[in-house]
Amino acid sequence: MLFPKDIEHKLGFDKIRDLVKGRCKSALGEEMVEKLQFAKDFDLIHRWLNQVSEFKQLLEAEDAFPFDYYLDTRKSLEKARVEGAFLDERQFREIGLSLSTINSCIKFLRSRAEQYPFLFTLTHTLEVSIELVNIINSKIDEEPKVKDNASAELQSIRRTLSQKHNQVRKALESEFRTAAKEGFIPDGASITVRDGRMVIPVAAEFKRRVRGFVHDESSTGQTVFIEPATVLEGNNELRELEYAEKREVVKILTRLTDTLRAHLAPLRKAYKFLGIIDFIQAKARFALELDATLPTLTNEQSISWRGARHPLLFLSHKKQDKKIIPLDIRLDTDQRILIISGPNAGGKSVCLKTVGLLQLMLQAGLLVPVEEDSQFGIFEDIFIDIGDEQSIENDLSTYSSHLSNMKFFMKHCGPKTLCLIDEFGTGTDPQFGGAIAEAVLEELRGKQTYGVITTHYSNIKNYAENQAGLINGAMKYDINYLEPLYELEIGRPGSSFSLEIARKIGIPHPVIGYAKEAMGSKTIDVDNLLLKLERQKQKIAERDQKLKAKEREVNELQTKYRHLTEEIETNKKSILNQAKREAASLLKETNREIEKTIRHIKENKAEKKETKKVRQKLSGLAEKVTEVKEKEVPVKVVTGEISLGDSVRIIGQEVAGEVISLKGKSAEVQFGDLKSTVKLDRLEKVSKGVSKKINKQRYTGGKGIDLNHKRAEFSPTLDVRGKRAEEVFSLVDRFMDDALLFGIDEVKILHGKGDGILRQVIRDHIRNSQVAATVADEHVERGGAGISVVQLK
């Protein structure tokens, strides 16, 4: 039960309803929003909420759900129910489009039954005849108009009508040209239609010069529209054909309506389904705007909310790009009623309305703006007493109205009721009002009612402090700036800060002093104690924030240290693997050089001059091997902030570079010919002298050999056409050695066909080498015997 009757207006639920309604796509959904109401059944509420939550996920996933043609055709279906009645083309077109949408919705949800199980259940026992949709689409086109081929008779009539229309048009154009030559036609005029018949415009002074029937005249009377006698019979035939066309169209539409009438029962279910889908999608879109979630639902009476936000306030602040202070609140069997106190305009009433509105929204099947780990119970009743209830008609003052509400509360409330009372006990003498309020509170406590109550009365706060099932809460207040913080703190009463606010506003000191004396020392002492507690609380909160900031800083440093350690280990393995690969590559190159040396010596019959040259080459290779084994240059890490021009390296790596620009928390570093953007926390500063030595060793490789550049320039096809045999051998050997160095298994040598001598010399030379596995012709379509394909070992 909800009390009073205008509870939706008082809590703002009527505005929520309008916002959801504005997101509907059809009158079907809007009607369901109008029926949106408070429910008590746990299973029903659970199903509603999960349907909306699944549709929210669907919208977030941007899945291809059909959202076009949510059309309300219920009036058309009601018209089709009457025997002999028929629907027009537009009505059938709307039915066809909307039924296609319904079928698409059903197909979508059934194909994703596991992903959206609660939405899938909506499609149970729901069937829409695809054949009916196909029949409608086969008869009605997009204009909408009955198609020519809807029946053989209609097709014949329209064909004849088109032919006759062309005949009449030609005859009329002939009459028009004749009249124009005679000067009977006004300038710029043309053939037109009047009363469904084709006519020609004639100047009024010549109307008797043209034989025919006058159908109309212009607004000035200077032009008349005449149907020439020569086309009179043709126009009559056109009119008869048009009547025949209309009769045949009515026959087709009547038969189509008869077909539709047989499906009315399943069609009504289908459109109810479309309305439900529209209703759910509107609630889901509203939930997305609110950042609303599906909290944990429990089938008992409790409230355990975290990060709760008033929906209307949230949307208002969102438009203004302002933050909203969330609410954390808890009501359970140990603390059933929360008494909130604090200064005026501190947020007490907003807090109370937030509780009422969110609970009402949830039990009406709407997702609520709270953190996902919040928990909502189900209440059977929500009673509120908010605002000025003065009634002239019922001769009730504000206080009398409040008392009437309290009477209703005490009579009807119970363990499953949520009572919300704003400014408890106000409206009369504070001494008596406070006493009556305390008595009402005792009655509510005795009935184990749940509730949130706002008050300024000290006796109510004292009563809550000493009674089981009640708990005080305070709206936080900045005592330094005397400004509300709009945060609820549960566990202690709040002060109204009346004297402090009066002092801030500028009330004279004598007046404030007099007020203190009038209040009495006991009251002042209590208020001062609350003030002192508030100051201490704020100091503790500030220290707590500083400690938390330090703790976060320590955690970040620990995380950074762990990541650095992991990165060092990873880089260590990477460096070792790279060294192994380079050593293997160097060993392979050395073996090839030795083999080439042996082969060269044999080919030159061990001449001294050639032998000396080869030995010098091997000596140079030995020097390169020696340089690879040299000690690494010791690196000196420099402390201090990294700035433009500094030498840096990536932590855990050897290569150093120069910082050429700084961009926020990143730096652009020049590593040799490579530029790279690296986060500052991944770089360490090194001395410039050392960085140059590192880079020299790293990038020059001792002898200036740049394998990367050489690999990029390498082509797997060698063109030796036009060269002599003695020139070819060295080119082929170097070519195959490079291929082996770069790990290429297959190369091609382009020598041309000619008389075949060069080809044979090259192939004999390759077969005698120790690096080739096979040599053969290229495919006939790609060069055949003019290209040798060599498979390397």
C-alpha atoms as one frame of an Amber mdcrd trajectory, in Angstrom:
protein
   0.000   0.000   0.000   1.156   3.523  -0.802   0.174   6.554   1.283  -0.857
   9.295   0.606  -2.560   9.193  -2.783  -0.214  11.808  -4.216   2.924   9.973
  -3.049   4.218   9.753  -6.640   4.059  13.531  -6.981   5.630  14.166  -3.560
   8.578  11.851  -4.272   8.956  12.908  -7.917   7.982   9.518  -9.352   5.556
  11.237 -11.762   8.555  12.986 -13.371  10.388   9.659 -13.603   7.334   8.212
 -15.366   7.345  11.092 -17.882  11.070  10.651 -18.562  10.610   6.928 -19.275
   7.546   7.660 -21.410   9.584  10.078 -23.518  11.921   7.231 -24.480   9.161
   4.998 -25.882   8.870   4.473 -29.629   5.117   3.906 -29.819   1.799   4.418
 -28.079   2.004   0.712 -27.149   4.974   1.382 -24.872   3.605   4.694 -23.590
   0.428   2.992 -22.369   2.495   0.467 -20.437   4.483   3.292 -18.814   1.191
   4.832 -17.696   0.388   1.515 -15.992   3.779   1.447 -14.236   3.002   0.757
 -10.589   4.379  -0.310  -7.229   4.553  -4.107  -6.829   5.100  -6.371  -3.800
   5.664  -9.766  -5.445   9.364 -10.639  -5.218   9.423 -12.959  -8.274   7.597
 -10.408 -10.440   9.941  -7.579  -9.425  12.953  -9.837  -9.945  11.770 -10.719
 -13.468  11.063  -7.075 -14.372  14.472  -5.893 -13.192  16.369  -8.658 -14.976
  14.536  -7.948 -18.239  15.594  -4.294 -18.060  19.136  -5.229 -17.022  19.485
  -7.597 -20.003  18.166  -4.969 -22.414  20.621  -2.464 -20.943  23.430  -4.952
 -21.684  22.017  -5.359 -25.195  22.127  -1.586 -25.786  25.663  -1.349 -24.369
  26.794  -4.163 -26.677  25.314  -2.253 -29.666  23.762  -5.505 -30.858  21.715
  -5.369 -34.068  18.331  -5.388 -32.352  15.406  -4.118 -34.538  14.179  -0.663
 -33.451  12.211   0.459 -36.545   8.457   0.401 -37.159   7.134   0.103 -33.601
   3.636   0.907 -34.907   0.363   0.727 -33.017  -2.124  -1.001 -35.370  -4.698
  -2.022 -32.761  -7.415   0.227 -34.284  -6.853  -1.427 -37.652  -7.138  -4.890
 -36.075 -10.349  -3.831 -34.326 -11.752  -2.603 -37.649 -10.774  -5.881 -39.350
 -12.789  -7.798 -36.729 -16.080  -6.695 -38.388 -17.277  -8.963 -41.206 -17.410
  -7.167 -44.574 -15.107  -4.357 -43.469 -11.757  -3.840 -45.186  -8.528  -2.033
 -44.333  -6.932   0.475 -46.699  -3.464   0.264 -48.215  -1.797   2.413 -45.517
  -3.189   0.261 -42.716  -1.972  -2.928 -44.374   1.450  -1.391 -44.994   1.757
  -0.482 -41.284   0.688  -3.995 -40.257   3.215  -5.559 -42.635   6.093  -3.384
 -41.401   5.313  -3.820 -37.703   4.827  -7.595 -38.046   8.227  -7.808 -39.754
   9.705  -5.944 -36.761   7.981  -8.313 -34.322   9.305 -11.350 -36.208  12.817
  -9.860 -36.173  12.586  -9.265 -32.408  11.450 -12.840 -31.793  14.183 -14.251
 -34.033  16.857 -12.106 -32.313  15.883 -13.127 -28.764  15.491 -16.815 -29.616
  18.941 -16.865 -31.229  20.437 -15.420 -28.014  18.449 -17.351 -25.430  21.494
 -18.079 -23.273  22.715 -14.485 -23.384  19.340 -12.883 -22.578  17.279 -15.591
 -20.792  14.710 -13.269 -19.183  13.975 -11.504 -22.485  13.852 -14.860 -24.241
  10.961 -15.993 -22.002   8.822 -13.220 -23.530   8.835 -15.128 -26.830   7.330
 -18.332 -25.369   4.092 -19.431 -27.087   4.399 -16.430 -29.407   4.030 -17.122
 -33.109   3.463 -14.681 -35.962   2.584 -16.091 -39.365   5.395 -15.376 -41.827
   2.991 -16.393 -44.566   0.611 -13.574 -43.572   3.436 -11.023 -43.749   4.445
 -12.372 -47.171   0.848 -12.180 -48.430   0.533  -8.536 -47.313   3.870  -7.633
 -48.896   2.905  -9.401 -52.112  -0.273  -7.269 -52.436   0.825  -3.856 -51.064
   3.859  -1.868 -52.225   5.873   0.791 -50.369   3.849   3.838 -51.529   1.528
   2.263 -50.139  -0.619   1.108 -53.047  -2.118  -2.187 -54.198   0.341  -3.790
 -56.605  -0.606  -4.249 -60.284  -0.094  -8.019 -60.001  -2.293  -8.318 -56.902
  -4.859  -9.883 -59.261  -5.077 -10.667 -62.988  -8.156  -8.444 -63.296  -6.415
  -5.431 -61.707  -3.380  -5.928 -63.921  -5.612  -5.988 -67.033  -7.573  -2.890
 -65.933  -4.429  -0.862 -65.204  -2.832  -1.899 -68.501  -5.949  -0.792 -70.414
  -6.148   2.370 -68.310  -2.564   3.267 -69.162  -3.146   2.700 -72.871  -6.366
   4.727 -72.898  -4.700   7.515 -70.921  -1.953   7.751 -73.550  -4.544   7.888
 -76.352  -6.499  10.679 -74.699  -3.268  12.515 -73.924  -2.149  12.407 -77.538
  -5.571  13.619 -78.785  -5.578  16.397 -76.218  -2.029  17.455 -77.134  -3.158
  17.713 -80.769  -6.064  19.957 -79.758  -3.684  21.976 -77.546  -1.233  22.558
 -80.393  -4.051  23.648 -82.742  -5.461  26.088 -80.160  -1.986  27.406 -79.431
  -1.403  28.169 -83.147  -4.680  30.096 -83.198  -3.481  32.080 -80.150  -6.206
  30.753 -77.846  -3.784  29.475 -75.155  -2.391  31.894 -72.513   1.411  32.173
 -72.328   3.091  29.475 -70.215  -0.079  27.367 -69.856  -0.153  23.601 -70.316
  -2.511  20.623 -70.255  -3.970  20.003 -66.778  -6.669  18.015 -64.938  -9.977
  19.207 -63.551 -12.457  16.923 -61.740 -10.364  13.939 -62.779 -10.589  14.798
 -66.498  -7.812  16.133 -68.762  -8.488  19.675 -70.050  -6.700  22.511 -71.871
  -6.496  26.114 -70.600  -8.063  28.667 -72.997  -8.181  32.468 -72.748 -11.709
  33.467 -71.695 -12.314  35.637 -74.806 -11.729  32.551 -77.054 -13.760  29.990
 -75.092 -16.466  29.868 -77.769 -13.849  29.200 -80.446 -12.988  25.811 -78.911
 -15.691  23.110 -79.037 -16.004  21.224 -75.790 -17.177  21.247 -72.148 -16.066
  23.976 -69.722 -15.055  22.383 -66.371 -13.589  25.336 -64.469 -12.100  28.822
 -64.670  -9.154  30.583 -63.003  -9.589  32.772 -59.916  -9.295  35.901 -62.109
 -11.764  34.577 -64.675  -9.266  35.238 -67.503  -8.680  31.520 -68.207 -11.217
  28.697 -68.635 -10.463  24.969 -68.653 -12.147  23.167 -71.522 -12.456  19.474
 -72.246 -12.429  19.326 -76.089 -15.264  17.386 -77.705 -12.744  15.134 -79.468
 -11.544  13.671 -76.128 -14.885  13.643 -74.329 -15.568   9.997 -75.078 -11.988
   9.017 -74.231 -12.212  10.767 -70.852 -15.502   8.974 -70.172 -13.811   5.652
 -70.820 -10.943   6.669 -68.510 -13.424   7.466 -65.774 -15.131   4.070 -66.193
 -11.772   2.296 -66.044 -10.839   4.213 -62.875 -14.122   3.115 -61.259 -13.405
  -0.471 -62.298  -9.919  -0.168 -60.812 -11.349   1.062 -57.480 -13.864  -1.799
 -57.372 -11.132  -4.361 -57.995  -8.870  -2.767 -55.347 -11.724  -2.963 -52.807
 -12.200  -6.642 -53.662  -8.496  -7.324 -53.133  -8.422  -5.396 -49.839 -11.571
  -7.190 -48.646 -10.061 -10.610 -49.374  -6.826  -9.538 -47.668  -8.819  -8.355
 -44.625 -10.639 -11.708 -44.498  -7.245 -13.446 -44.443  -6.071 -11.112 -41.657
  -9.237 -11.720 -39.616  -8.331 -15.384 -39.193  -5.106 -14.347 -37.380  -6.506
 -11.698 -35.008  -5.918 -13.640 -31.764  -2.175 -14.291 -32.301  -1.778 -10.793
 -33.735  -3.125  -9.217 -30.525  -0.545 -11.226 -28.544   2.156 -10.140 -30.969
   1.374  -6.451 -30.539   1.240  -6.859 -26.771   4.742  -8.327 -27.033   5.861
  -5.329 -29.132   4.467  -2.980 -26.458   6.373  -4.856 -23.729   9.607  -4.681
 -25.740   9.080  -0.937 -26.281   8.395  -0.497 -22.548  11.521  -2.447 -21.546
  13.797  -0.645 -24.025  12.560   2.727 -22.733  13.385   1.697 -19.144  16.797
   0.421 -20.279  17.631   3.672 -22.091  16.624   5.655 -19.016  18.825   3.391
 -16.874  21.795   4.138 -19.141  21.262   7.882 -18.704  21.110   7.444 -14.919
  24.105   5.090 -14.753  21.587   2.838 -12.983  22.358  -0.766 -12.052  20.696
  -3.975 -10.928  21.438  -4.298  -7.184  21.163  -7.481  -5.130  17.510  -8.216
  -4.407  16.433  -9.928  -1.187  12.987 -11.165  -0.241  12.998  -9.472   3.158
  12.822  -5.960   4.544  16.222  -4.251   4.537  18.185  -1.417   2.977  21.932
  -1.581   2.380  22.796   0.996  -0.241  26.122   2.360  -1.370  26.562   5.314
  -3.699  22.807   6.019  -3.982  21.909   9.113  -6.019  18.633  11.002  -6.369
  17.699  10.409 -10.056  16.240  13.848 -10.813  19.027  15.654  -8.973  21.590
  13.501 -10.777  20.162  14.375 -14.226  19.996  18.072 -13.321  23.608  18.109
 -12.106  24.696  16.112 -15.164  23.380  18.834 -17.493  25.294  21.452 -15.485
  28.417  19.258 -15.331  28.231  19.235 -11.535  28.988  16.357  -9.208  26.421
  14.857  -6.868  27.253  13.612  -3.383  26.156   9.940  -3.169  24.328   8.473
  -0.192  25.350   5.420   1.849  22.582   4.107   4.110  21.714   0.912   5.955
  18.512  -0.257   7.683  18.185  -3.764   9.118  16.700  -5.600  12.104  19.214
  -3.957  14.474  18.667  -0.428  13.211  15.209  -0.186  11.723  14.619   3.569
  11.995  17.194   6.221  11.120  16.823   9.653  12.756  18.591  12.294  10.619
  19.442  15.675  12.130  21.560  18.598  11.021  21.330  22.197   9.790  18.669
  23.490   7.436  19.486  23.148   3.716  21.998  20.458   4.664  20.390  17.706
   2.578  18.134  15.948   5.128  14.990  16.129   2.981  16.862  15.125  -0.197
  18.234  12.121   1.652  14.763  11.100   2.792  13.223  11.576  -0.681  16.083
   9.604  -2.254  15.221   6.620  -0.054  11.529   6.813  -0.918  11.983   7.389
  -4.650  14.597   4.671  -5.208  12.585   2.089  -3.275   9.460   2.989  -5.266
  11.377   2.845  -8.572  12.851  -0.562  -7.806   9.501  -2.081  -6.830   8.033
  -0.668 -10.050  10.665  -2.538 -12.087  13.159   0.263 -12.765  16.918  -0.011
 -12.324  18.259   2.388  -9.702  21.355   4.649  -9.526  23.354   2.837  -6.823
  26.552   0.797  -6.741  26.092  -2.807  -7.889  26.979  -4.247  -4.476  23.984
  -2.477  -2.885  21.145  -4.588  -1.516  17.411  -3.841  -1.717  14.680  -5.522
   0.283  10.972  -5.569  -0.613   8.444  -3.557   1.425   4.702  -4.088   1.307
   3.914  -0.478   2.264   5.545   2.914   1.795   4.080   5.746   3.883   5.372
   9.311   3.663   4.702  12.576   5.482   6.525  15.285   3.564   5.826  18.990
   3.060   3.055  21.375   4.028  -0.248  19.470   4.176  -2.460  22.430   5.136
  -5.983  21.907   3.775  -8.565  24.705   3.665 -11.253  22.356   2.312 -10.908
  19.926   5.229 -10.294  22.720   7.756  -6.909  21.244   8.701  -3.833  23.201
   9.719  -0.358  21.978   8.807   0.137  20.372  12.199  -3.331  18.804  12.193
  -2.592  17.314   8.817   0.685  15.868  10.140  -1.168  14.349  13.104  -3.753
  12.818  10.749  -0.928  11.189   8.834   0.641   9.902  12.069  -2.712   8.400
  13.016  -2.821   6.541   9.694   0.795   5.381  10.117   0.210   3.975  13.594
  -2.976   2.205  12.499  -1.624   0.541   9.349   2.139   0.190   9.728   3.935
  -3.070  10.516   7.251  -4.936  10.143   7.003  -4.723   6.322   6.292  -0.973
   6.187   8.720   1.810   5.274   7.776   5.165   6.857   9.373   8.422   5.728
   8.681  11.499   7.890  10.157  14.920   7.207  10.554  17.550   9.992   9.081
  15.227  12.599   7.006  17.062  15.245   7.129  20.563  13.753   4.170  22.889
  13.315   3.267  23.453  16.950   4.811  24.337  20.333   8.240  22.609  20.286
   7.805  21.305  23.836   4.519  19.590  23.056   5.376  18.780  19.434   8.595
  17.082  20.512   6.812  15.049  23.197   4.088  13.852  20.798   6.697  13.018
  18.166   8.605  10.923  20.717   5.415   9.064  21.630   4.641   8.360  17.937
   8.216   7.185  17.428   7.845   4.737  20.341   4.667   3.367  18.730   6.417
   2.881  15.368   9.367   1.222  17.100   7.028  -1.128  18.935   5.491  -2.241
  15.620   9.006  -2.921  14.234   8.437  -0.513  11.378  11.315   0.587   9.150
  11.776   4.269   8.474  13.794   7.417   7.898  12.865  10.498   9.946  14.331
  14.012   9.859  14.154  16.305  12.878  15.722  19.192  14.801  14.337  18.114
  18.196  16.934  17.177  20.800  14.570  14.874  22.698  14.086  12.762  19.536
  17.876  12.516  19.059  18.354  11.581  22.726  15.560   8.997  22.517  17.154
   7.381  19.421  20.496   7.228  21.238  19.047   5.157  24.084  16.535   2.849
  22.375  17.170  -0.414  20.527  16.221  -0.479  16.852  16.845   3.284  16.408
  20.007   4.996  15.220  21.035   8.616  14.795  22.474  10.073  11.641  23.855
  13.502  10.829  24.293  15.539   7.691  27.922  16.631   7.637  28.711  20.325
   7.925  31.955  22.252   7.372  32.297  24.137  10.649  35.187  26.219   9.320
  33.272  27.663   6.381  29.778  26.983   7.816  28.683  25.242   4.632  26.795
  21.934   4.205  28.718  18.960   2.784  25.555  16.973   1.891  27.055  13.744
   3.252  25.183  11.427   5.607  27.089  10.024   8.569  25.298   7.282  10.481
  25.982   6.676  14.157  25.805  10.110  15.770  23.291  12.987  15.996  23.874
  16.259  14.196  23.729  19.840  15.357  21.544  22.468  13.729  24.410  24.997
  14.079  21.769  27.684  14.614  24.000  30.107  16.546  26.939  29.617  14.186
  24.785  30.223  11.101  23.263  33.319  12.765  26.765  34.613  13.491  27.845
  34.016   9.865  24.805  35.819   8.505  25.676  38.826  10.651  23.164  38.780
  13.522  24.477  41.237  16.183  26.515  39.663  19.015  24.205  40.974  21.784
  21.281  39.202  20.128  23.227  35.932  19.904  24.355  36.358  23.548  20.788
  36.861  24.669  19.748  33.742  22.753  22.437  31.711  24.523  21.185  32.845
  27.955  17.597  32.100  26.982  18.535  28.579  25.823  20.253  27.727  29.067
  23.699  26.376  29.801  22.688  22.739  29.497  21.445  23.107  25.940  24.469
  25.216  25.003  26.817  22.618  26.492  25.237  19.835  24.442  25.449  21.904
  21.279  29.056  22.859  22.032  29.869  19.209  22.610  28.424  18.314  19.212
  30.414  21.169  17.695  33.618  19.944  19.368  32.940  16.392  18.191  32.396
  17.643  14.648  35.743  19.490  14.659  37.535  16.416  15.976  35.785  14.286
  13.391  36.929  16.541  10.557  40.529  16.558  11.818  40.516  12.766  11.995
  39.024  12.602   8.493  41.760  14.887   7.149  44.483  12.768   8.769  42.814
   9.638   7.416  42.854  11.080   3.910  46.564  11.887   4.206  47.309   8.367
   5.461  45.315   6.867   2.601  47.223   9.035   0.122  50.534   7.817   1.615
  49.293   4.248   1.482  48.362   4.641  -2.180  51.808   6.101  -2.885  53.516
   3.137  -1.165  51.338   0.672  -3.092  52.189   2.418  -6.361  55.911   2.246
  -5.563  55.627  -1.442  -4.702  53.778  -2.102  -7.953  56.371  -0.115  -9.888
  59.211  -2.063  -8.223  57.530  -5.378  -9.038  57.023  -4.374 -12.671  60.636
  -3.220 -12.957  61.888  -6.519 -11.507  59.729  -8.486 -13.952  60.919  -6.294
 -16.831  64.590  -6.792 -15.861  64.114 -10.581 -15.802  62.319 -10.479 -19.133
  64.995  -8.282 -20.711  67.714 -10.503 -19.289  66.286 -13.532 -21.071  65.753
 -11.497 -24.233  69.386 -10.249 -24.206  70.748 -13.772 -23.679  68.609 -15.162
 -26.482  69.683 -12.340 -28.798  73.354 -12.979 -27.952  72.892 -16.671 -28.729
  71.269 -15.863 -32.059  74.055 -13.413 -32.971  76.726 -15.959 -31.983  75.038
 -18.661 -34.074  74.779 -16.267 -37.026  78.442 -15.287 -36.658  79.474 -18.940
 -36.451  77.526 -19.718 -39.587  79.128 -16.764 -41.385  82.600 -17.920 -40.234
  82.009 -21.448 -41.543  80.879 -20.062 -44.893  83.970 -17.851 -45.146  86.218
 -20.840 -44.403  84.453 -22.929 -47.067  84.720 -20.083 -49.572  88.406 -19.698
 -48.712  89.084 -23.369 -49.328  87.152 -23.291 -52.579  88.909 -20.108 -53.706
  92.338 -21.548 -52.965  91.497 -24.685 -54.930  90.150 -22.738 -57.894  93.263
 -20.525 -58.034  95.583 -23.509 -57.550  97.019 -22.151 -54.293  98.797 -19.155
 -55.843 100.713 -17.206 -53.183  99.157 -13.889 -54.055  95.606 -15.211 -53.840
  96.369 -17.178 -50.669  97.697 -14.027 -48.971  94.597 -12.085 -49.942  92.282
 -14.787 -48.528  94.264 -14.974 -45.282  93.897 -11.218 -44.841  90.138 -11.619
 -45.236  90.009 -14.360 -42.582  92.116 -12.180 -40.303  89.542  -9.398 -40.594
  86.747 -11.857 -39.693  88.731 -12.991 -36.637  89.020  -9.373 -35.495  85.249
  -8.992 -35.757  84.681 -12.136 -33.665  87.133 -10.811 -31.068  85.310  -7.483
 -30.867  81.983  -9.219 -30.150  83.632 -10.874 -27.152  84.997  -7.614 -25.749
  83.789  -6.482 -22.339  80.656  -4.370 -22.246  81.181  -0.694 -21.553  80.359
  -0.041 -17.893  77.225   2.092 -17.579  76.996   4.976 -15.126  73.393   5.800
 -14.131  72.860   9.492 -13.293  70.240  10.576 -10.770  67.945  13.534 -11.289
  64.949  14.546 -13.385  65.057  13.714 -17.089  65.086  16.808 -19.313  65.553
  17.767 -22.967  68.950  16.696 -24.386  69.691  14.128 -21.651  71.159  10.719
 -22.471  68.805   7.963 -21.353  68.192   4.285 -21.812  65.219   1.975 -21.232
  65.540   0.360 -17.809  67.046  -3.128 -18.158  68.410  -2.544 -21.691  71.821
  -1.445 -23.086  70.964   0.905 -25.923  71.162   4.585 -25.001  69.588   7.523
 -26.784  69.014  11.252 -26.532  65.796  12.933 -25.361  64.638  15.183 -28.211
  61.232  16.206 -26.786  59.049  15.817 -23.690  55.278  15.237 -23.893  53.600
  15.050 -20.476  54.588  11.761 -18.863  56.371  10.527 -22.039  59.590  11.420
 -23.873  60.584  11.118 -27.531  64.041   9.508 -27.647  66.432   9.219 -30.605
  68.067   5.734 -30.589  70.522   5.932 -33.500  68.336   6.284 -36.620  65.211
   5.263 -34.696  62.832   7.605 -32.874  60.616   6.158 -30.154  58.121   7.534
 -27.578  58.690   5.997 -24.126  57.028   6.660 -20.761  59.346   8.549 -18.380
  58.982   5.949 -15.625  60.540   3.357 -17.985  63.686   5.461 -18.623  66.863
   6.035 -16.611  69.381   8.829 -17.070  72.990   7.846 -18.059  76.186   9.854
 -18.551  76.626  11.259 -22.053  80.176   9.910 -22.553  79.161   6.366 -21.709
  76.062   6.563 -23.893  78.187   7.450 -26.927  80.486   4.454 -26.339  77.501
   2.138 -25.919  75.843   3.366 -29.083  79.102   3.233 -31.054  79.641  -0.395
 -30.056  75.955  -1.197 -30.536  75.297   0.389 -33.880  78.667   0.197 -35.705
  79.360  -3.455 -34.815  83.140  -2.735 -34.878  83.522  -2.890 -38.684  80.500
  -0.941 -39.855  78.563  -4.045 -40.933  74.824  -3.215 -40.884  73.076  -6.568
 -41.319  69.594  -5.054 -41.012  70.246  -2.665 -43.880  71.852  -5.436 -45.924
  68.869  -7.752 -45.285  66.430  -5.055 -46.342  68.346  -4.524 -49.611  68.637
  -8.254 -50.403  66.608  -9.675 -53.348  66.044 -13.453 -53.738  66.521 -13.144
 -57.542  69.968 -12.560 -59.145  70.073 -11.232 -62.730  73.319 -12.294 -64.548
  72.171 -11.864 -68.148  74.930 -10.490 -70.406  77.778 -11.392 -68.001  80.763
 -13.672 -68.742  81.254 -17.005 -66.991  84.299 -15.838 -64.982  82.289 -12.879
 -63.649  79.282 -14.999 -62.726  80.996 -17.392 -60.277  81.850 -14.766 -57.645
  78.413 -13.107 -57.989  76.606 -16.442 -57.544  78.757 -17.456 -54.544  78.213
 -14.122 -52.781  74.493 -14.231 -53.607  74.032 -17.749 -52.134  76.164 -16.907
 -49.069  73.961 -13.896 -48.334  70.840 -16.017 -48.765  72.149 -18.510 -46.211
  73.074 -15.670 -43.839  69.521 -14.348 -43.942  67.924 -17.808 -43.622  66.393
 -17.877 -47.141  65.749 -21.422 -48.437  65.063 -20.741 -52.121  66.674 -18.302
 -54.602  66.413 -17.727 -58.337  69.128 -16.921 -60.894  67.983 -15.197 -64.115
  70.436 -16.084 -66.924  68.207 -16.245 -70.003  67.843 -19.114 -72.465  70.179
 -18.235 -75.382  72.246 -21.233 -76.510  72.292 -22.613 -72.917  76.038 -22.279
 -72.250  75.763 -19.737 -69.397  72.950 -21.765 -67.843  74.978 -24.979 -67.904
  78.127 -23.312 -66.481  76.127 -21.775 -63.592  74.313 -25.002 -62.787  77.540
 -27.070 -62.809  79.131 -24.513 -60.491  76.116 -24.632 -58.119  76.008 -28.439
 -58.064  79.710 -28.565 -57.127  79.119 -26.230 -54.184  78.238 -27.542 -50.731
  75.370 -25.104 -50.096  72.824 -26.134 -52.784  70.438 -29.080 -52.382  68.802
 -28.943 -55.839  68.754 -26.749 -58.972  65.970 -26.871 -61.564  64.058 -24.912
 -64.257  61.437 -22.365 -63.212  57.786 -23.113 -64.092  57.246 -22.790 -67.877
  54.723 -19.965 -67.360  57.208 -17.990 -65.220  60.358 -18.247 -67.379  61.096
 -21.971 -67.750  64.718 -22.810 -68.636  65.685 -19.117 -68.587  65.644 -19.128
 -64.749  67.371 -21.577 -62.376  65.553 -22.219 -59.071  68.040 -23.177 -56.330
  66.984 -24.901 -53.082  69.587 -24.214 -50.385  70.558 -26.725 -47.693
